[in-house]
Amino acid sequence: MAQKSIDNKLATKTAELPKTNLRYLRDKMREKVKGIFKFDEAPGQTLSFMYREFKEDPLERFDLVDGQVYSLPLGVVKHIVKNMYYPLHRHIKDENGGSSMRVGTKVHRASFQSLEFLDIEDIQPDADIATVERVF
């Protein structure tokens, strides 16, 4: 009987742990970040998109004008910086004119320049070169 009680308490504690971490992460992603939105794909225009980080969150609409200052949730800023791109693929030719390398790059559609101090890893875009493959 004592072993079942200990197992139940342990199971309860492990079940609560992810919810606590999820709540912390959710609160962190909702922290506001003040900065300048840049619409690199169409300067001077408005970018509109719907966003929801967690399934408990409501679906929100964001209408961002190029060059304007906004106070946005950290999760939205990360989405703009890390996910708003399209891939561009090209081939590099060798000295014989054949295709020797296939290079995939990311063309970022938008960026967000923070006006506050944040951990650099949080909102820095990924490297421009996504993939490099040798073609035989």
C-alpha positions, 0 to 999 in steps of 0.5 A: 500500500505504501508503494502505491501511495509513493508512486501516485505522488511521484506520478502527480509531481511529474504530471505537474512539472510540464504544465509549470514549465509550459506556463512559464514559457507561455508567460515569457512569450507574452512579455512585450518587446518594443522595437521597429518593424521592417517589412523588407519584402515590400517597404512602406507597406503593411504586413497582416497575419494571424498568430497563436503560440499556444492552443490555449491562446486566442488567435490574434491578428497583427497589422504591422506597417513598415518603419513603425514602432510597436510593442509586441509579445516576444513570441510574435517577434521570434515568429517574425524574425525566425519564420517569415522567410522563403527559401531560394535554391540555386546551383553553383557550376564547376569549371566544366559547366556542370552543376557541382553544388546546390545551395539553399538560402533564406530570403527574410520577408520582415525583421524587427529591430529591438529598442530594448536589451534582449538576449541576442539569441532570442531574436537574431535571424538564422544564417542566410545559407540554409543548406549546401549540398554536393551534387555528383 
